[in-house]
Amino acid sequence: MLFARDLDVDAQAQGLPLRRSVPHIERQAWCLEEVAMTSHRLPFENKWTNNANALQWNSELDHLGVANVRAMFVDHEMRHPNRRNVVQDVPAGFVRDWLAFQDRRVARQQMVWRATVIALSFVAATAAVLGLLRA
């Protein structure tokens, strides 16, 4: 691995001035591609832009929160339906898909919660009946 101090030693040996920048890791000679997080994917279908913009838009909407985004979207649809963007540079279609995904996620969480409560209630009722029969 090549460190900044190694470059300073090489520069000093060649009679060049020392670098006085913020320390950072130099890109290795064998590394040709750009370092990027390409494994992240949106949890819903994105037909509005490439992955980089979509991830940025998704994080902006997550930061604002579902209630705020929903209010901004309703305001957009009521007052300015012909405008392309709802929140900063996020298009209305992307916001609509994001809100639909959030609604599906909440519905799925509620379904899991209800199934858990029903299963635990069934186990408790069964234990109570078996306790009465053994007594």
BALO-814351 format. One line per 3 residues: number of its first residue (from 1); for each residue x, y, z of C-alpha. Coordinates in steps of 0.05 Angstrom, whole numbers, plus 5000, padded with zeros to 4 digits. Example, Ala and Ser with C-alpha at 12.3 -4.5 7.8 and 13.67 -1.06 7.14 Angstrom:
REM BALO-814351
1 = 5246 4910 5156; 5273 4979 5143
REM end
This chain:
REM BALO-814351
1 = 5000 5000 5000; 5025 5068 4982; 5022 5121 5037
4 = 5031 5196 5032; 5094 5193 5074; 5126 5146 5023
7 = 5111 5196 4969; 5143 5251 5011; 5206 5210 5019
10 = 5208 5196 4944; 5196 5270 4929; 5251 5291 4977
13 = 5300 5242 4945; 5285 5272 4877; 5294 5343 4902
16 = 5219 5360 4897; 5182 5400 4950; 5145 5360 5003
19 = 5070 5354 4997; 5031 5388 5053; 4960 5365 5038
22 = 4909 5327 5077; 4932 5255 5086; 4895 5207 5041
25 = 4903 5139 5011; 4931 5141 4941; 4898 5099 4887
28 = 4938 5038 4872; 4967 5029 4802; 4930 4963 4791
31 = 4863 4993 4809; 4833 5020 4745; 4759 5026 4761
34 = 4727 5080 4802; 4712 5061 4873; 4637 5064 4882
37 = 4582 5030 4920; 4548 4991 4865; 4517 4937 4909
40 = 4463 4984 4937; 4395 4976 4903; 4329 5009 4915
43 = 4278 4965 4948; 4226 4984 4895; 4224 4989 4820
46 = 4257 5051 4793; 4239 5073 4723; 4256 5147 4731
49 = 4332 5152 4731; 4398 5115 4739; 4419 5083 4804
52 = 4462 5141 4830; 4407 5193 4826; 4356 5144 4852
55 = 4398 5129 4914; 4406 5204 4927; 4332 5216 4918
58 = 4315 5158 4963; 4360 5184 5018; 4330 5254 5011
61 = 4260 5226 5018; 4280 5181 5076; 4311 5241 5111
64 = 4247 5282 5103; 4202 5225 5128; 4139 5194 5101
67 = 4090 5244 5132; 4127 5305 5105; 4137 5275 5036
70 = 4063 5255 5033; 4043 5326 5051; 4090 5356 5000
73 = 4064 5308 4947; 3991 5325 4962; 4009 5399 4958
76 = 4044 5387 4892; 3985 5349 4863; 3935 5402 4886
79 = 3971 5466 4869; 4024 5450 4816; 4006 5385 4780
82 = 4042 5406 4717; 4110 5414 4751; 4158 5357 4742
85 = 4191 5358 4811; 4158 5352 4879; 4216 5357 4928
88 = 4278 5395 4904; 4298 5354 4843; 4258 5291 4856
91 = 4205 5277 4802; 4133 5265 4820; 4133 5194 4793
94 = 4191 5174 4837; 4157 5204 4898; 4093 5166 4881
97 = 4131 5100 4875; 4169 5115 4940; 4105 5129 4978
100 = 4073 5065 4950; 4133 5025 4973; 4129 5057 5042
103 = 4055 5039 5046; 4069 4967 5026; 4125 4963 5077
106 = 4080 4988 5133; 4025 4940 5112; 4074 4882 5113
109 = 4098 4902 5183; 4027 4905 5208; 4011 4837 5178
112 = 4072 4806 5212; 4053 4839 5278; 3982 4813 5274
115 = 4005 4743 5256; 4053 4744 5315; 3998 4766 5363
118 = 3950 4713 5336; 4002 4658 5342; 4021 4678 5413
121 = 3948 4683 5433; 3937 4613 5405; 3996 4586 5444
124 = 3971 4620 5508; 3900 4593 5498; 3927 4523 5485
127 = 3971 4526 5547; 3911 4550 5589; 3866 4494 5563
130 = 3921 4441 5575; 3932 4470 5645; 3859 4463 5661
133 = 3855 4392 5634; 3915 4369 5675; 3889 4400 5739
REM end
